[in-house]
Amino acid sequence: MNAVPTLSELRAVATGAGLHRLGCTRADPLVATRAVLEERKAQGLAGSMKFTYKNPARSTDPQALLPGARAILVGARSYHRHQPPAPVGSGPVARVARYVWADDQDRLHFGLEAVADTLRGAGWRACVVSDQNHLVDRAVAHRAGLGWYGKNANLLVPGAGSWFVLGSVVTDAPVEPVEHDGSAVEPVEDGCGTCQRCIPACPTGAIVAPGVVDARRCLSWSLQTTGIFPPEHREALEDRIYGCDECQEVCPPNRVELRRAAPGGRGHLDEVGDPERAWVTVLDLLDSDDEQIMAAHGRWYIPQRDPRYLRRNALVVLGNIGDAHDQRVRSMLERYLAHPDGLLRAHAVWCARRLGCDDLVVELAGDPDPLVSDELDRPVEPRS
């Protein structure tokens, strides 16, 4: 019979390969999670989001991923880091969410593969899954005792907050979910208490109840959908070009741990990251061709892998932070108001009117594209 590595042994492997947490749970179906997914999907809260909502029966059953699975090892890799230096240069600059400032998913996968290789080396089957529609990572991590669900629906790790990417190793090895002292791994109790800071902090009110997020209102998801950017949320987008960290930024555990991680503090801080990834120069993005955009931002989730959606998002950001007196901004607007893509012309209309450049929009009266005509009819509040 093949030897079964212990959780303690696998944790040592995980730590050596760059993971910051490793938990374990049995590969039983996530029955309660499936019910939640199906209920929220039926309520429309998933919006156009697929991922684990696409097939809840599959994404909550580890056996569908690996028949005969008996255990799941859940790994967490921190992306907890200081704010980067202010961007250098002139012109409007957009913000990028922390989780893509560095290749944290690649580092997570490296650590998970090290754990999987250890299991394979002992004669067991193991497969790695992360940020895919095969398994609900947060639900497995919660059951494996890595953390509790915050009111913003993120997993909060005790003593470390929510700045983590999560992934799993599903295996047929009967790894016991027990601590080094022999005690069983237990889910972490709620640590939020009465705190609700994340709920009013959401720019669009997407947290509709504690632990419940309406994807249709979530800026992070809106930036990753096809079609027009929701008109009612464009101003709330402000200068965000990819992702939104607001509900995490205000979370007390995250703020306390950031102070502890300052020089001389005792918390963990991953300093690794490219500061330039935290910012995007809006006019440069709008001036780039498809190959240049994908080379610079291809690691992001881009709808249909089509750069038009990054340009769409950039036009919304430009309407929020651009300077109507900057000739480069006006020239870019003129260019996109004449763009052959109706989706981009429509967002250029909103951008121009938001900046008070209505004189640039006059020639589009009678544009045959319904997206453009709808945008021309839509009221826009110019920036003061």
C-alpha positions in Angstrom: 0.0 0.0 0.0 1.2 3.5 -0.8 2.4 5.7 2.0 0.1 8.6 2.7 1.9 12.0 3.4 0.6 13.8 6.5 -0.8 17.3 6.4 2.2 18.5 8.4 4.5 17.0 5.8 2.6 18.5 2.9 2.6 21.9 4.7 6.3 21.8 4.8 6.4 21.2 1.1 3.9 24.0 0.5 5.9 26.5 2.6 9.1 25.6 0.8 7.4 26.1 -2.6 6.1 29.6 -1.6 2.6 29.0 -0.3 1.6 30.8 2.9 -1.2 28.5 4.0 -2.2 25.0 3.4 -5.4 23.4 4.7 -7.0 20.0 4.2 -10.6 18.7 4.0 -12.3 15.5 2.8 -13.5 15.5 -0.8 -17.1 15.3 0.1 -19.6 17.3 -2.1 -20.2 20.9 -1.1 -23.9 20.4 -0.7 -24.7 23.7 1.0 -22.5 25.7 -1.4 -24.4 24.1 -4.4 -27.7 25.2 -2.9 -26.4 28.8 -2.5 -25.1 28.9 -6.0 -28.3 27.7 -7.5 -30.4 30.1 -5.3 -28.4 33.1 -6.2 -28.3 32.1 -9.9 -32.1 31.9 -9.9 -32.3 35.3 -8.3 -30.2 36.8 -11.1 -27.4 37.8 -8.7 -24.8 36.0 -10.9 -25.7 38.3 -13.8 -23.7 37.1 -16.8 -21.0 35.5 -14.6 -20.3 31.8 -15.5 -17.4 30.3 -13.6 -18.7 28.2 -10.8 -22.3 29.4 -11.5 -22.2 27.7 -14.9 -22.7 24.2 -13.5 -23.1 24.2 -9.7 -23.5 20.4 -9.6 -20.0 20.0 -11.1 -18.2 22.8 -9.3 -19.3 21.6 -5.9 -18.5 17.9 -6.5 -14.8 17.0 -6.3 -15.6 13.6 -7.7 -16.4 15.3 -11.0 -12.9 16.6 -11.1 -11.1 13.4 -10.0 -13.2 10.3 -9.6 -12.2 8.5 -6.4 -11.0 11.7 -4.8 -10.7 11.4 -1.0 -9.0 14.7 0.1 -8.5 18.3 -1.0 -5.4 20.3 0.0 -6.2 24.0 -0.2 -3.4 26.4 -0.7 -3.3 30.2 -0.2 -0.7 32.6 -1.6 -0.6 36.2 -0.3 -0.6 39.3 -2.5 -0.5 41.6 0.5 1.8 44.5 -0.3 2.3 48.2 0.2 0.9 50.8 -2.2 3.3 51.4 -5.1 5.0 54.7 -5.8 3.0 57.3 -7.6 3.1 56.9 -11.4 5.6 59.0 -13.3 4.6 61.1 -16.3 1.7 63.3 -17.3 -1.8 62.6 -18.4 -4.7 60.5 -16.9 -3.6 57.4 -15.1 -5.8 54.5 -14.1 -5.6 52.1 -11.1 -5.2 48.4 -11.3 -6.3 46.0 -8.5 -3.6 44.5 -6.3 -4.0 40.9 -7.3 -2.4 41.5 -10.8 0.5 43.6 -9.6 2.6 40.5 -9.8 2.3 36.9 -11.1 0.7 35.6 -7.9 -1.4 33.0 -9.7 1.7 31.5 -11.2 3.4 31.4 -7.8 0.2 29.8 -6.4 0.3 27.1 -9.1 4.0 26.4 -8.5 3.3 25.8 -4.8 0.2 23.6 -5.5 2.1 21.6 -8.1 4.8 20.9 -5.5 2.2 19.5 -3.2 0.6 17.5 -6.1 4.0 16.2 -7.1 4.7 14.9 -3.6 1.4 13.0 -3.6 2.1 11.6 -7.1 5.6 10.6 -6.0 4.0 8.6 -3.2 1.8 6.8 -5.8 -1.4 8.8 -5.6 -3.3 10.7 -8.2 -3.5 14.5 -7.8 -4.8 17.4 -9.9 -4.4 21.1 -9.4 -7.3 23.6 -9.9 -7.5 27.3 -9.2 -9.7 30.2 -10.3 -11.6 28.0 -12.7 -15.2 26.8 -12.9 -14.2 23.3 -11.7 -14.3 24.0 -8.0 -15.5 26.7 -5.6 -12.1 27.6 -4.1 -13.5 29.8 -1.2 -16.0 27.2 -0.1 -13.3 24.5 0.0 -10.9 26.8 1.8 -13.5 27.6 4.4 -14.2 24.0 5.1 -10.5 23.3 5.3 -10.2 25.8 8.1 -8.2 28.5 6.3 -10.6 31.3 7.2 -14.1 32.7 7.5 -16.4 34.4 5.1 -16.3 38.2 5.4 -19.4 40.3 4.8 -17.9 41.1 1.4 -17.9 37.4 0.6 -14.1 37.2 0.6 -12.3 34.6 2.7 -10.5 36.2 5.7 -7.5 34.3 7.0 -7.0 34.8 10.8 -4.1 37.1 11.5 -3.6 37.8 7.8 -6.8 39.2 6.2 -8.1 38.6 2.7 -5.3 39.4 0.4 -4.9 35.8 -0.9 -5.3 33.9 -4.1 -6.6 30.4 -3.5 -6.3 27.0 -5.2 -6.6 23.3 -4.5 -5.1 19.9 -5.0 -7.7 17.2 -5.3 -6.3 13.8 -4.6 -7.3 10.2 -4.1 -4.8 10.0 -1.2 -6.6 9.7 2.1 -4.8 12.6 3.7 -6.3 13.1 7.2 -7.5 16.7 7.9 -5.8 16.8 11.4 -3.4 19.2 13.0 0.0 18.3 14.3 -1.4 17.8 17.7 -4.0 15.3 16.4 -7.0 17.6 16.6 -9.4 17.7 13.7 -9.3 20.6 11.3 -12.3 22.8 12.0 -13.9 25.7 10.1 -12.9 29.1 11.5 -15.5 31.0 13.4 -16.8 34.3 12.1 -14.4 37.1 12.9 -16.3 40.0 11.5 -18.7 40.4 14.5 -20.7 43.6 14.1 -18.3 45.2 11.6 -19.9 46.2 8.3 -17.5 48.7 6.9 -17.2 46.8 3.6 -20.9 47.2 2.8 -21.1 51.0 2.5 -17.6 51.1 1.1 -18.7 49.4 -2.1 -19.0 52.2 -4.8 -22.1 50.6 -6.4 -23.8 49.0 -3.4 -23.0 45.5 -4.8 -22.9 43.9 -1.3 -26.7 43.5 -1.0 -26.5 41.6 2.2 -23.8 40.3 4.5 -21.8 37.8 2.4 -24.0 38.3 -0.7 -22.6 40.2 -3.8 -24.8 41.1 -6.8 -22.4 40.6 -9.7 -24.5 42.9 -11.8 -23.4 45.8 -9.6 -19.8 44.7 -9.0 -17.3 46.9 -10.8 -14.7 44.2 -11.0 -17.2 42.0 -12.9 -18.5 44.9 -15.0 -15.0 45.5 -16.2 -14.9 41.9 -17.4 -18.2 41.6 -19.2 -19.1 42.1 -22.9 -21.4 44.8 -24.2 -21.7 48.3 -22.9 -20.4 49.3 -19.5 -23.4 49.8 -17.3 -24.3 53.5 -17.6 -25.5 53.7 -14.0 -22.0 52.6 -12.7 -19.7 54.6 -15.0 -19.2 57.5 -12.7 -18.6 55.1 -9.8 -15.8 53.5 -11.7 -13.7 56.6 -11.3 -10.1 55.8 -12.2 -10.3 51.9 -12.0 -9.2 50.2 -15.2 -9.1 46.6 -13.8 -10.6 45.2 -10.6 -11.8 47.0 -7.4 -10.2 46.7 -4.0 -12.5 49.0 -2.0 -14.2 46.3 0.2 -10.8 44.9 1.1 -9.1 48.3 1.6 -11.5 49.3 4.4 -11.6 45.8 6.1 -10.0 46.2 9.6 -8.1 43.0 9.5 -6.4 44.0 6.3 -5.6 47.5 7.6 -4.2 46.2 10.9 -2.1 43.6 9.2 -0.7 46.2 6.8 0.5 48.3 9.7 2.0 45.3 11.3 3.8 44.5 8.1 5.4 47.9 7.9 9.2 48.1 8.6 9.7 46.8 12.2 6.2 45.2 12.3 5.5 41.5 12.7 3.0 40.7 9.9 3.7 39.2 6.6 4.1 41.4 3.6 5.0 40.3 0.1 7.1 43.0 -1.3 7.5 41.3 -4.7 5.7 43.0 -7.5 6.2 45.4 -10.4 5.0 48.9 -9.3 4.4 49.7 -13.0 1.7 47.1 -13.1 -0.4 49.1 -10.6 -1.0 51.9 -13.0 -2.1 52.2 -16.7 -1.6 55.4 -18.7 -5.0 55.8 -20.3 -4.0 57.6 -23.4 -1.2 55.1 -24.1 -3.7 52.2 -23.9 -6.1 53.9 -26.2 -3.3 54.7 -28.6 -2.0 51.0 -28.7 -2.8 48.4 -31.3 -4.2 45.0 -30.4 -0.9 43.3 -30.2 0.6 46.0 -27.9 -2.5 45.8 -25.6 -2.3 42.0 -25.3 1.4 42.1 -24.7 1.0 44.6 -21.9 -2.2 43.3 -20.3 -2.9 39.8 -21.7 -2.5 38.3 -18.2 -5.7 40.0 -17.2 -9.1 38.4 -17.8 -10.3 40.1 -21.0 -13.7 39.3 -22.3 -13.4 37.1 -25.4 -9.7 38.0 -25.3 -10.8 41.1 -27.3 -8.9 44.3 -26.6 -11.9 46.4 -27.6 -13.2 45.8 -24.0 -10.1 47.3 -22.5 -10.5 50.3 -24.8 -14.2 50.6 -23.7 -13.1 50.6 -20.1 -10.4 53.1 -20.7 -12.9 55.5 -22.4 -15.1 55.3 -19.3 -12.1 56.1 -17.1 -11.0 58.9 -19.4 -14.5 60.5 -19.0 -14.0 60.4 -15.2 -10.5 61.7 -14.9 -9.5 63.3 -18.2 -8.9 67.0 -18.8 -11.1 68.5 -21.5 -8.5 71.3 -22.0 -5.8 68.8 -22.8 -5.4 68.7 -26.6 -4.2 65.1 -26.4 -7.5 64.1 -24.8 -9.5 66.0 -27.4 -7.6 64.4 -30.2 -8.1 60.9 -28.7 -11.9 61.6 -28.4 -12.0 62.7 -32.0 -10.3 59.5 -33.0 -12.7 57.3 -31.1 -15.8 59.2 -32.1 -14.9 58.2 -35.7 -14.0 54.6 -34.7 -15.5 51.9 -36.9 -16.5 49.9 -33.8 -19.9 51.2 -32.7 -19.3 50.0 -29.1 -16.3 52.3 -28.9 -18.0 55.2 -30.6 -20.8 54.9 -28.1 -18.4 55.1 -25.1 -16.5 57.9 -26.7 -19.8 59.8 -26.9 -20.3 59.3 -23.2 -16.7 60.3 -22.5 -16.9 63.5 -24.5 -20.2 64.6 -23.0 -18.9 63.8 -19.5 -15.9 66.0 -20.2 -18.1 68.8 -21.6 -16.9 68.3 -25.1 -20.3 68.3 -26.7 -19.0 70.1 -29.7 -17.1 67.0 -30.7 -20.3 64.9 -30.7 -22.4 67.0 -33.0 -21.4 65.2 -36.2 -22.6 61.8 -34.8 -26.3 62.9 -34.9 -28.1 60.3 -37.0 -25.4 57.6 -36.5 -27.1 54.4 -37.6 -25.5 52.2 -34.9 -28.2 51.6 -32.1 -25.5 51.7 -29.4 -24.4 55.2 -30.5 -28.0 56.5 -30.9 -28.9 55.2 -27.5 -25.9 56.9 -26.0 -26.7 60.2 -27.8 -30.2 60.0 -26.2 -28.9 59.1 -22.7 -28.6 62.1 -20.3 -25.0 62.6 -19.1 -24.0 64.8 -16.1 -20.9 66.7 -17.1 -18.1 66.8 -14.6 -17.9 70.0 -12.6 
